[in-house]
Amino acid sequence: MKILIKLIVYKFLLLFLNILLQYFNTRKLNYLKEVLDLNTEELEEESESQKINLIEEEKGIENTKTRTMSYRFLPFQLVKVKYKNAVSNKTSTTFPRPRSGHRICCSSSHIYVFGGFNPNIAVNNDNDEDEAFCLFQELWQYNLITKEWKLLLNAENNLPLELASNAMTIFGNTLMVFGGTGFPFGVNCSNKLYCYNSAADSITQPSSTDLVSMTKQMDEIQTTGDLPTAQYGQAILVSTDVDGVPQLYTIGGTEGFDYTCDIFRLNLLTKVWECVYVCRPDIREDPPGRYRHELAYYNKCIYIFGGGTSDSAFALDRIPTFDLNGCVWMYTKTKPDPNFPQAGYPKARKCHSCVQYEHEVVIAGGYDGRHYFRDIWKFNLKTLQWRFMQKAILTYPIFFHDATVDHDGCMYIFGGIKYNQSNIRTDVLYKMWITIPKLSAICWDALLNYYPKISKCPREMLLENGIPLKFVERIHPSMQ
C-alpha cells in the first residue's frame, strides 16, 4: 500500500511538473522531472512485483520469496539490472547520473562508462545556463560480480574535454577513446587517442598489448603520420594484420556540418596514422558520409551498420562493406527475417547500439530523426540473415545509448535518451544473453545470483571449492 501511495504522489508531481514546464522551461525543473520519471519507473516495477506475489499467495503458491530469488537462465530476453538494490550497494548512492552520448565497453569482470551529456545537470559548476558544464568528464567502472559502481577518474585527472559521441573500444587491458566533441558541439572536436590501462585497478600482470603503463591515468597517445580530421560520431575497431600487428581503424564522423565515410588506420605499435581510403560518393559507388554508425569486422571486411546525418538515416538491408584486402567498398545484400510481418529488415536508424559476438551482430534502439525505436535485431555475418528478436523488445524507445558484450556473450545496454512523449535521459542498465553460452558460464551466472557476497571469499577458498580458475581470476586476478 505504501508503494501504491508513493506512486500516486509521484505521478501527480510529474503531471504538475509537466504543466509548470509549459511556462517555465528551466534546466532545474527538467532535471527534477527526470529524477521523478526514473523513480516512478522503479516504483511501477516494484508495485507490479508485489501484485504478482499477492496473486500467487491467493492461489496458495508458497515460498514466493524463495521463488523470486531463484535463478532462471533467460537467453535472448532483456532483463533490467537492479544494481541500486544490490547487497553491496545498500549503503551506497554512488552511481553514474543519467546521460546520453557516452560510450561503454567491458572486460570479463567490469563495464567501463566514459563521458556523456545531460543538459539538465550542471556537473562541475552551479552555472545553470552554460551547457559546457553538462558534460561528464569522468570514467566509471561497474563490477559485474559485486554490482558496485566506482568512479575511477574525473576532471581532476586531466581527462579529455571532448566527452560526447566519442568512439571507444577495449584491446587487451587497454581502453581506447578516440575523437568526440566538447561544447559547443561540433566546434571543439578531437582526433586524439586516449588510453587507460584497466589493469591499473587490480594486480593483473601487464599484457604485451598494453599501450600505456599502469598509472591510473588516461594518457594521450602521441601519434604521427596522416591524422584523421577532428570529428565526432565516428566508429572504431581494432583488428590485426597478416603480421599480427594490431591496427586501429576509424571510419566516418562529422565536425557538425560535413559528414565523411573516410577510413584511417593507426598502427598501434609504431603509432603512425595512414589514410586507407577517401570516399567520393559523387563519382564512385562509395557510401555517403555519416555519423553515429556502428562497425563489425569479419573475414577481413568491415561492415557499417546504419548511421546518418542531421536530417537522414541509412538503411540496413544493404550494408556498406569495406574489403581490407582489395581496399574497395561494396554493398552486402542481406536477407530479411521471413517470420517478420513487414519487410523483414530493421528500419533505417542512427544513434543506436551495436555489439558483435563472434559472427553475430546485435543492434538495439536508435532513431531516424522522426521515429524512435525499441526493437532489437540480430544479424548473422555468415548467412547474412536478419532476425527480429521478439522476446527482447526494449521497455521504451532509446537512442544515444551504448552497449557492450562480455567474453561469455552477455550484452549490456546503459543510459541513453528515453523517448516517452518527451526526452528523458536514463541511468538504466540492461543485460541480455545474445547466445547460448557454455554451461560453465551459466553456472557462474547462477552462482552470482545465489551468493552475491562471493567476492568476499578468499581466492584459495574458491579454488578449493571447485570454482574454475578463469572465474576466480575475475574476482582475484593473479600476477601469473
Secondary structure, DSSP 8 states (H G I E B T S, - for coil): -HHHHHHHHHHHHHHHHHHHHTT---HHHHHHHHHHHHHHHHHHHHHHHHHHHHHHHHTT---HHHHHHS----BT--EE--GGGSGGGTT-------BBS-EEEE-SSEEEEE--B-TT--SS---SS-GGGGB---EEEEETTT--EEEEE-GGG---S--BS-EEEEETTEEEEE--B-SSTTTSBB--EEEEEGGGGS-----TT-SS-SSSSEEEE--EES----BBS-EEEEEE-TTS-EEEEEEEEESSS-EEEEEEEEETTTTEEEEEE---TTTSS-----BS-EEEEETTEEEEE--EETTEE--SSEEEEEETTTTEEEEEE-B--TTSSSSSS----BS-EEEEETTEEEEE--B-SS-B---EEEEETTTTEEEE-GGG--SS-EES-EEEE-TTSEEEEE--EEESSSEEEB--EEEEE-S---HHHHHHHHHHHH-TTGGGS-HHHHHHTT--HHHHHHHS----
